[in-house]
Amino acid sequence: MRQSVLHTLKSFLAGRGLIAALVLLPFVLVQAPASAQNQEQLAYGQNNVLVINLTVDQVRNGEGWITVQLYDDQADNFLSRKGRIKQIRVNAEAGATKVQLEAPGPGTYAIVLYHDENANTDMDTTFIGYPKEGFGFSNNPKLFLAPPSHDQAAFEVAEAGAEVEIKITYP
């Protein structure tokens, strides 16, 4: 948009001289960015994206990825592919890794994550199925030889989104 305004201004000024340029230039500089800014605000309003701001704490190094999985509110589908709404991978950052995850709408969700240090896209486990890599669940439930239930990991996403903090556990 700004380019078309500048093109029109150049055409207008071709026969009008320096005084016309000085009079019109402040109008172009002030008005064009405001119009572009309004278009950005309208586009954001039309997206209606709910964001879950996730902080993964106690990440021991910056190797590999943090793989984050978002699950729906169906307890029977928790930890199954059928219940998984979304999976994303982000570069691991030692200490704390920040992740923004889009939620399909307000409701109840659960997050499962793991630190894929060797970046092989799998959660490496021992021969009895215990994780070899760091992992975590929303609400940071206490674990005893089994993953948590959906109720233990469930959290609410409101119209304004949600803030979630997960402390990663390493075996």
C-alpha positions as CSV (number, residue, x, y, z in Angstrom):
1,M,0.0,0.0,0.0
2,R,2.8,2.4,0.9
3,Q,4.4,1.9,-2.4
4,S,1.2,2.8,-4.3
5,V,0.9,6.0,-2.3
6,L,4.5,6.9,-3.0
7,H,4.0,6.2,-6.7
8,T,0.9,8.4,-6.8
9,L,2.9,11.1,-4.9
10,K,5.8,10.9,-7.4
11,S,3.3,11.3,-10.3
12,F,1.6,14.3,-8.6
13,L,4.9,15.9,-7.9
14,A,6.4,15.6,-11.3
15,G,4.9,18.9,-12.4
16,R,4.3,20.6,-9.0
17,G,7.7,21.2,-7.5
18,L,9.4,21.2,-4.2
19,I,6.8,23.1,-2.2
20,A,4.1,20.6,-3.0
21,A,6.4,17.8,-1.9
22,L,7.1,19.4,1.4
23,V,3.4,19.9,2.1
24,L,2.4,16.4,1.2
25,L,5.4,14.4,2.6
26,P,4.3,14.4,6.3
27,F,0.8,13.2,5.2
28,V,2.3,10.2,3.4
29,L,4.7,9.3,6.2
30,V,2.0,9.5,8.9
31,Q,-1.0,8.0,7.0
32,A,0.6,5.1,5.1
33,P,2.0,3.3,8.2
34,A,-1.3,3.7,10.0
35,S,-3.2,2.0,7.2
36,A,-0.7,-0.9,7.1
37,Q,-1.0,-1.2,10.9
38,N,-4.8,-1.4,10.7
39,Q,-4.6,-4.2,8.2
40,E,-2.3,-6.2,10.5
41,Q,-4.7,-5.8,13.4
42,L,-7.6,-6.9,11.3
43,A,-5.7,-10.0,10.1
44,Y,-4.8,-10.9,13.7
45,G,-8.5,-10.5,14.8
46,Q,-9.7,-12.8,12.0
47,N,-7.3,-15.6,13.0
48,N,-8.8,-16.1,16.5
49,V,-5.8,-18.3,17.6
50,L,-5.6,-19.3,21.2
51,V,-2.1,-19.7,22.4
52,I,-0.7,-21.9,25.1
53,N,2.6,-20.3,26.3
54,L,4.6,-23.2,27.6
55,T,7.8,-23.0,29.6
56,V,9.8,-26.2,29.9
57,D,12.0,-25.9,33.0
58,Q,15.2,-27.8,34.0
59,V,16.3,-28.7,30.5
60,R,19.8,-30.1,31.1
61,N,21.3,-29.1,27.8
62,G,20.7,-27.5,24.4
63,E,21.1,-30.7,22.4
64,G,18.3,-32.1,20.2
65,W,14.7,-31.1,20.4
66,I,11.9,-30.7,22.9
67,T,8.9,-32.7,21.4
68,V,5.5,-31.4,22.7
69,Q,2.3,-33.3,22.2
70,L,-1.1,-31.7,22.9
71,Y,-4.0,-34.1,23.8
72,D,-7.8,-33.5,23.8
73,D,-10.1,-33.8,26.8
74,Q,-11.0,-37.5,26.2
75,A,-9.4,-39.5,29.1
76,D,-9.7,-42.8,27.1
77,N,-7.5,-41.3,24.3
78,F,-4.8,-39.8,26.5
79,L,-1.3,-40.9,25.4
80,S,-2.7,-42.5,22.2
81,R,-2.3,-41.2,18.6
82,K,-6.1,-41.0,18.4
83,G,-6.2,-38.3,21.2
84,R,-3.2,-36.3,20.1
85,I,-4.3,-33.0,18.5
86,K,-0.9,-31.6,17.7
87,Q,2.8,-32.5,18.0
88,I,5.6,-30.0,17.5
89,R,9.4,-30.0,17.9
90,V,11.5,-27.0,18.9
91,N,15.2,-26.7,19.5
92,A,16.1,-27.5,23.1
93,E,17.6,-24.6,25.1
94,A,19.5,-25.4,28.3
95,G,17.7,-24.2,31.4
96,A,14.3,-23.2,30.1
97,T,12.8,-23.7,26.6
98,K,9.9,-21.5,25.6
99,V,7.2,-22.9,23.3
100,Q,4.1,-21.4,21.8
101,L,1.4,-24.0,21.0
102,E,-1.9,-23.2,19.3
103,A,-5.1,-24.6,20.9
104,P,-8.1,-25.3,18.7
105,G,-10.4,-23.5,21.1
106,P,-11.2,-23.1,24.8
107,G,-11.4,-26.3,26.7
108,T,-9.5,-29.0,28.7
109,Y,-6.2,-30.3,27.3
110,A,-3.1,-32.2,28.5
111,I,0.5,-31.8,27.4
112,V,3.2,-34.5,27.2
113,L,6.7,-33.7,26.2
114,Y,10.2,-35.2,26.0
115,H,13.7,-34.0,25.4
116,D,14.9,-35.8,22.3
117,E,18.5,-35.2,23.0
118,N,19.8,-37.5,20.1
119,A,17.2,-35.9,17.7
120,N,16.1,-39.3,16.4
121,T,12.4,-38.3,16.6
122,D,11.6,-41.1,19.1
123,M,11.3,-41.3,22.8
124,D,14.1,-43.7,23.6
125,T,13.2,-46.3,26.3
126,T,14.7,-49.2,28.2
127,F,13.8,-52.8,27.5
128,I,11.0,-52.5,30.1
129,G,9.6,-49.3,28.6
130,Y,11.0,-46.7,31.0
131,P,12.2,-43.5,29.3
132,K,15.9,-43.0,28.7
133,E,15.3,-39.3,27.9
134,G,13.9,-36.4,29.9
135,F,10.1,-36.1,29.9
136,G,7.3,-34.2,31.5
137,F,3.5,-33.7,31.8
138,S,1.3,-30.7,32.3
139,N,0.6,-30.0,36.0
140,N,3.8,-31.8,36.9
141,P,2.1,-34.8,38.6
142,K,4.0,-37.1,40.9
143,L,4.8,-40.3,39.1
144,F,5.3,-43.8,40.4
145,L,6.1,-46.5,37.8
146,A,3.4,-45.3,35.5
147,P,2.3,-42.3,33.5
148,P,-0.3,-40.0,35.0
149,S,-4.0,-40.2,34.3
150,H,-5.6,-37.6,32.0
151,D,-7.2,-36.0,35.1
152,Q,-3.8,-35.5,36.7
153,A,-2.3,-33.8,33.6
154,A,-5.4,-31.8,32.4
155,F,-5.5,-28.0,32.4
156,E,-8.0,-25.4,31.1
157,V,-7.4,-23.1,28.2
158,A,-9.6,-20.0,28.4
159,E,-10.6,-17.5,25.7
160,A,-7.4,-15.6,26.5
161,G,-5.2,-18.7,26.2
162,A,-3.1,-20.3,28.9
163,E,0.3,-20.3,30.7
164,V,1.8,-23.7,31.4
165,E,5.0,-24.6,33.1
166,I,6.4,-28.2,33.0
167,K,9.5,-29.3,34.9
168,I,11.3,-31.9,32.9
169,T,12.4,-35.1,34.6
170,Y,15.5,-37.0,33.6
171,P,15.9,-40.7,34.4
